[in-house]
Amino acid sequence: MATSRSLRLVRSIALVVGLLASISALANDVAWNALASGGQVVLIRHTITTAGVGDPPGMRLDDCSSQRNLSDEGRRHAREIGDAFRARRIAIDRVLSSPWCRCLETARLAFGKTETEAALGNLFGRPDQTTSRVAAMRKLVSAHRGSGNLILVSHGSTIAALTGVSLAPGEFVVLSTRSDGAFQVVGRLVAYRE
């Protein structure tokens, strides 16, 4: 009797896991299809860094050696993000990045180019900047009208402040803007191999 219940439980768990995998694959398809159609805004959290949280004391934006930077694995993930966009022929209008070196390097390794945008800077430990930074990011997002996609490389705390979505390093969220300037989350993606 116990063996029969255990077997049913295992089958039920397997069914749920299979359904979740199918739902996840469908959600990925929706997000990639939106990107293929163009006109979306993509917020990417920088890829994996050296150990730590925030920045070391005395961090300066003009000195990468004073910051927490990408690890080798983070560099690989950044290249794989770019490979995924190129393999799917995703059109990109512009790439903007936080001025922190880990974001700039993620953007350059993934897309080969970037422009620095102060509005995408790190909000971790800077709650006094949240209101103005989020307003500036909303302006960036709502102003995008290109046929390609706008890529914004930033920090987890900054992306969460704008979207309410908490991303893992290298994960990204796809936003679709509406005519009234508001946006909706289309989906979130990971484009690198673990």
N, C-alpha and C positions, 0 to 999 in steps of 0.2 A: 504494500500500500504506500509506504513512504517513498519507495523507489519510483512509483508511478507519479506521485505528486512532484518529486524532484525533477523528473523528466519533463513534465508539463511546464514547470517553472522555467527550466532551461530553454525549452522551445519558445515560451512567451518572451523571455528576455532576448532571445535571438531575433524574434520577430520585431520587437521594439527597436533593437539596434539597427536592423535592416531598414525599417521605416525611417528612422532618424537619418541614416546615411542617404537615403533617397531624397528626403526633404532638403538636406544640406546640399546635395548635388544640384537639385532644382534651383535653390536659392543662388548658388554660384552661377548657374547658367543665366538667370535673370540679370544678375549684376554684370557679367561679362557681355551679355547682349546689349544692355544699356550703354556700356562703354563703346561697343562696336558701332552703335548708332550715333555716337558723338554727343557733344553738348553737355556732358556731365562734369561734375567737380569731384575729384578724387583726393581725399585726405589720407596721407600715408604717415604712419608713425615711423620714425627712424628705426633702422634695424638694430640688432643686438649690439650692445656696447660692452666695454670692460665692466667688471663688477662694480656695483655701487648704486646709489640713488641720488638724484640731483647732481649737483656739481661740487667739486672740491672747493674748499675755502680759497678765496683769492682768484677764482675763475675770471678770465677776461675773454671777451668775444674775439679780440684781435690776436689771441694766442692759443692755438689748438692744443699745445702741450699742457695748458692749464685746465683743460676740460676733460670730461669723460668721453672717450671716443669709441668708434666702432671696433669690435673685435674682428678677427679673421673670419669667423662664422657670419658676423654681421655684414662684412664686405661681400661674402659669397651670396648671402640672401639678397642684398641690394642688386647684385648683377642678375640674379635669377628673376627678380621682379621685372627688371627691364627686358629680359629675355621673354617673359610671359606676355608682356605688352607687344613686343615686336612679333612674336609668333602668331598672335591673334590680329596683327595689323591694326592695333588701336591707335587712332589718330590723336596726336597731342598738339594743342595750340601753344601752351606755355607750361613751364615748370618753375614754381616759386618755392623757396625754402626758408625756413627759420635761419637766422644768422649763426646758430650754434653749429660747430664743425661736424658733429655727428649727423645732422640733418643735411648739411651741404654735401657731405661725402656720400650719403645715401642717395641723394638726388643725382649727383654726378655719375656715380657708378651705375645707377639704374637707367638714366636717360641721357647721359653725356653732357648735359647742360643744366643750368639753373640760374635764376635771378634771386637775389636775397630780398626777403620781405619781412620787415620787423614785426608785423602783425602776427606772424606765425611763431614768434619767440616763445620760450618755455615759461609756463605759468607756475610750475612747481615751486612752491615757496614764495610766490609773488602774488598773493590773493588781492592785493591792492590794485593790480593791473588787469584783473579779470574783466570788469565791465568795459573798459576802453578797448581791450584786445578783442573781446568777442564782437563788439560793435564793428571794429575794423575788419574782422574776418567775415562777418555777415555781409559787409559791403563788397568784399572781394568775391564771395560766392555769388551773391545776387547780380553782380555786374557781368558775370561770364555769359556771353552770348555767342561764342565761337562754334564752328561746326565740329571742331575737335574737342578734346577734353582738357580741362585745366587740372594740373597736378599741383597739390600743395603738400609739401613735406614738413612735418612738424613733430610735436611731442605728445605723448599720451594725455597729459594733463590739459594741454591746450585744445586738443581735438575733443576731449570729453566735455570741456567747458562749452564748446560750440554745439556739439551734436548730442551729448548725453550718452555717447557710445564709448566704452572703455576698450581700447585696442591693445593687443599684444605687440611687441616690437616687430616691425615689418608688415603688420596687418594693415589693411586699408578699408575705408568706408567710401561708398559711392553715393553722391548726393545728386539729386535732380532738382533744378531750380524751377520755380513756377513764375508765371508772368507778374505776380504781385511781389516778387522778390524773395518770397519765402522758399524753403527747400524741404525736400523729404528724403529720408534715407532709403535708397534703393536696395542696398545690401552691403555686406562686408566680405572681404576676400583675403586669402593668404596665397601668394603666388610663388612661394619657394618650397623646396623639399626640406623636411626636418633632418 
